[in-house]
Amino acid sequence: MSRRLFVLLVILMSLSLIGIIFVQGYWIKTAVEDKEEQFSNNISQVLQSVSEKVEENELRRYLDMALEVNDSVGIMEASRFDEFILIKREDNNNETFVYRHGILEEEYGIPPSFIENSTDSLIVKNFTSRRTTEVFKEEYGIDGKVYSPVERIEKIGNLDRTQQLLLNDGFREYAKRVPIHKRVSVQEIDLILQQELQDRGIGLHYEFGVYSNGLATRVKTHDFKGVDASMSKTSIFRDSDGNSNYDLLISFPNKKRFLISSIIEMALLSVVFTLIIIIAYASALYQLIRQKQISEIKTDFINNMTHEFKTPIATINLALDAIKNPKAFEDTDKVKRYLQMIRDENKRMHAQVENVLRISKLEKNQMDITKDKVDIHELIEEAVAHVALMVENRGGTITQHLDAARSEILGNDFHLTNILVNILDNANKYSPEAPVIDIYTENVKNNVVIRIEDHGAGMSKVVLKRIFEKFYRESTGNIHNVKGHGLGLAYVKSIVDDHQGEVYAESEKDKGSTFFVKIPLI
């Protein structure tokens, strides 16, 4: 896959994922807003119903009072001029409230000349409503006529629809003079609210209050905090014209929690599925990047292996051509030297192949590693003997500081020697100047720790994180000044892990590296 196509694929996948997350977030937000709107509509209906029932209760109370008072409630007769009179005396201040509501019926005759295709006149009726309200101090009485309780009951009970509306209108006008806390109680509103909310399946805690022209009244619950923009309200105690000085407000402290809880299950499922998509996307993207890196590493590995084999093959071919020369047979020492070169190069290629096979067997758990009691100091000395000549040829030194009091472990001497040789060989190869290598051993709890320090080129933090990965080599462009194929340290880690040990490194660019190998003691 080309780099451009890979980047395009990643961008498209990322945009799709962002789009899915945005849609899910928008859906959750819309669902909350819909629930909030639905809740507000329900509360508006509840408040409207509460307002109507409170007003009905008040009218019912006044009607009951009208059956008990000793004053006239007026005479309603069918006539051309109907007038309703409500008289209410106040015992405490000797005031009398008088409410009059009259309906005047007038007839108008339209001459035939104003009506097309008609020879008869047209009678048009006009109804005019007029109301007056008076409050005055009473000393002698109003009209002198007093109705008995039976007459009052019969009169009120036989009211037609118009007369009943007139009666209610009169009570409303009178009730305007009564303080709000005497017209309705907190307990009455609370009882009606509870019933209405229960009928609609709303079990939230609430607080309410009645306000008059924006000012608080005594009709409110104890914890009512005051007017807030988020509160629902409705007019209460409207007059015959539909106007009111009072508003019933209600607040729900746990409203947000209630709305969220109503969609929490669907929202959680949406979040879970979105997280699954994100994890799947991240995993797929990681695998794509990983496969791309592995592809590049394998390409580098093949190039390095080809480079590693080209030199010995070329050397063997040159040695064979030299041996074929008849003059070479006369010089026995030259023939022996050429044969030794062929053997060394062949051994070198064989070692490369063995390295690859060893890693493959370790990954498949096919390598049978037998463990015996070995002394780690002896293995270090043997490993140093393998690389000492190469280090000395470059003018370097290897210094041993074997200070561990206990050095016997359970391990495989062949593989442990190989991993020490690999680390020492890297210290030699990656030292631009004459290599200076120090080997330390010490006991840490029930382990022996081998520390190998060099003062070579060092590694960056990015490279340090990946040095134990198979096939990984630090990118140096087209420069192949250090031979290898990225298997040495991967082999080291596999062997140490098989010995229940631990290997790690510390390094700083241009200041050298330190490798630590920790293996349990017997």
Residue pairs with C-beta under 8 A, 6 or more apart in sequence:
1 9
1 292
6 288
6 292
9 288
10 285
10 288
13 281
13 284
13 285
17 277
17 278
17 281
20 274
20 277
21 274
21 278
24 270
24 271
24 274
27 270
28 263
28 267
28 270
31 263
31 266
31 267
32 259
32 260
32 263
35 259
35 262
35 263
36 259
39 202
39 255
39 258
39 259
40 232
42 200
42 202
43 202
43 232
43 250
43 252
44 232
44 234
45 200
46 193
46 196
46 197
46 200
46 202
47 232
47 233
47 234
47 248
47 250
48 234
49 192
49 196
50 189
50 192
50 193
50 196
50 234
50 248
51 234
51 235
51 236
51 238
51 248
53 192
54 184
54 188
54 189
54 192
54 236
54 237
55 236
55 237
55 238
57 184
57 188
58 171
58 175
58 183
58 184
58 237
59 168
59 171
59 172
62 171
62 174
62 175
63 156
63 167
63 171
66 73
66 152
66 156
66 167
67 149
67 152
67 153
67 156
68 149
69 88
69 89
70 146
71 87
71 88
71 89
71 142
71 146
72 85
72 87
72 142
72 143
72 145
72 146
72 147
73 85
73 86
73 87
73 147
73 152
73 155
73 156
73 167
74 83
74 84
74 85
74 86
74 87
75 85
75 155
76 82
76 84
76 155
76 159
76 163
76 166
80 104
80 105
81 102
81 103
81 104
81 105
82 102
82 103
82 105
82 162
83 100
83 101
83 102
83 103
84 99
84 100
84 101
84 102
84 163
84 166
84 167
84 170
85 98
85 99
85 100
86 97
86 98
86 99
86 100
86 167
86 170
86 171
86 174
87 96
87 97
87 98
87 99
87 142
88 96
88 97
88 174
89 95
89 96
89 97
89 138
90 96
90 97
94 137
94 138
95 135
95 136
95 137
95 138
96 135
96 136
96 137
96 138
96 142
97 133
97 134
97 135
97 174
97 177
98 133
98 134
98 135
98 136
98 142
99 131
99 132
99 133
99 134
99 170
99 173
99 174
100 131
100 132
100 133
100 134
101 129
101 130
101 131
101 166
101 169
101 170
102 129
102 130
102 131
103 127
103 128
103 129
103 162
104 127
104 128
104 130
105 125
105 126
105 127
106 125
106 126
106 127
106 128
107 123
107 124
107 125
107 126
108 123
108 124
108 125
108 126
109 121
109 122
109 123
109 124
110 121
110 122
110 123
110 124
111 121
112 118
112 119
112 120
112 121
115 121
115 122
131 169
131 173
133 173
135 177
147 155
156 167
159 167
168 240
169 240
172 237
172 238
172 239
172 240
173 239
173 240
175 183
175 237
176 239
180 210
180 212
180 217
180 218
180 219
180 237
180 246
181 217
181 218
181 219
183 237
184 210
184 219
184 236
184 237
185 219
186 219
186 220
186 221
189 208
189 210
189 219
189 248
190 208
190 221
193 206
193 208
193 250
197 203
197 204
197 206
204 252
204 254
204 255
204 258
205 252
205 253
205 254
206 250
206 251
206 252
207 220
207 221
207 223
207 224
207 225
207 250
207 251
207 253
208 220
208 221
208 224
208 248
208 249
208 250
208 251
209 216
209 217
209 219
209 220
209 221
209 224
209 226
209 248
209 249
210 217
210 219
210 220
210 236
210 246
210 247
210 248
210 249
211 217
211 227
211 246
211 247
211 249
212 245
212 246
212 247
213 245
214 227
216 226
217 246
224 251
225 251
227 249
228 251
230 251
230 255
231 249
231 250
231 251
232 249
232 250
233 247
233 248
233 249
233 250
234 247
234 248
235 244
235 246
235 247
235 248
236 244
236 246
236 247
236 248
237 244
237 245
237 246
238 244
252 258
260 267
294 471
297 471
297 472
297 473
297 486
298 471
300 471
300 473
300 486
301 471
301 485
301 486
304 473
304 480
304 483
304 484
304 485
304 486
305 352
305 485
307 480
307 483
308 349
308 352
308 483
308 485
309 349
309 352
311 345
312 345
312 346
312 348
312 349
313 345
313 349
315 341
315 342
315 345
316 341
316 342
316 345
316 346
319 338
319 339
319 341
319 342
319 345
320 338
320 342
322 328
322 334
322 338
323 335
323 338
323 339
328 334
328 335
328 338
329 335
352 485
355 485
355 487
355 488
355 491
356 485
356 487
358 367
358 491
359 470
359 487
359 490
359 491
359 494
361 367
362 491
362 494
362 495
362 498
363 494
369 412
369 415
369 495
369 498
370 412
371 410
371 411
371 412
371 499
372 410
372 411
372 412
372 413
373 408
373 409
373 410
373 522
374 408
374 409
374 410
374 411
374 412
374 413
374 416
375 407
375 408
376 404
376 407
376 408
376 409
376 411
376 416
376 441
376 448
376 450
376 519
377 402
377 404
377 407
377 441
379 413
379 416
379 417
379 420
380 400
380 402
380 420
380 439
380 441
380 450
381 400
382 417
383 417
383 420
383 421
383 424
384 398
384 400
384 424
384 439
386 417
386 421
386 424
387 398
387 421
387 424
387 425
387 428
388 398
390 425
390 428
391 397
391 398
391 428
391 435
391 437
394 428
394 431
394 434
394 435
395 434
396 428
396 431
396 434
396 435
396 436
396 437
397 434
397 435
397 436
397 437
398 424
398 437
398 438
398 439
399 437
399 438
399 439
400 439
401 438
401 439
401 440
401 441
402 439
402 440
402 441
403 440
403 441
403 442
404 441
404 442
404 443
404 448
404 449
405 443
406 443
406 448
406 521
407 441
407 448
408 521
408 522
409 448
409 499
409 519
409 520
409 521
409 522
410 499
410 520
410 522
411 499
411 519
412 495
412 499
415 495
415 498
416 495
416 499
418 491
418 495
419 491
419 492
419 495
419 496
419 517
420 450
420 452
420 517
422 488
422 489
422 491
422 492
423 452
423 489
423 492
423 515
423 517
424 437
424 452
425 488
426 488
426 489
427 435
427 437
427 452
427 454
427 456
427 513
428 435
428 437
429 482
429 483
429 484
430 454
430 456
430 457
430 482
430 513
431 454
431 455
431 456
431 457
432 456
432 457
435 454
435 455
435 456
436 454
436 455
437 452
437 453
437 454
438 452
438 453
438 454
439 450
439 451
439 452
439 453
440 450
440 451
440 452
440 453
441 448
441 449
441 450
441 451
442 448
442 449
442 451
443 449
443 521
444 518
446 520
446 521
447 501
447 518
447 519
447 520
447 521
448 518
448 519
448 521
449 516
449 517
449 518
450 516
450 517
450 518
450 519
451 514
451 515
451 516
452 514
452 515
452 517
453 512
453 513
453 514
454 512
454 513
454 514
455 511
455 512
456 512
456 513
457 509
457 510
457 512
458 507
458 508
458 509
458 510
458 511
458 512
458 513
459 467
459 474
459 505
459 507
459 508
459 509
459 513
460 509
463 474
464 505
464 506
464 507
466 472
467 489
467 505
468 489
468 490
468 492
468 493
468 503
469 486
469 490
470 486
470 487
470 490
471 485
471 486
471 487
471 490
472 486
472 490
473 484
473 485
473 486
476 482
492 503
492 517
493 503
496 502
496 503
496 517
496 519
499 519
499 520
500 519
500 520
501 517
501 518
501 519
501 520
502 516
502 517
502 518
503 515
503 516
503 517
503 518
504 515
504 516
505 513
505 514
505 515
505 516
506 513
506 514
506 516
507 513
507 514
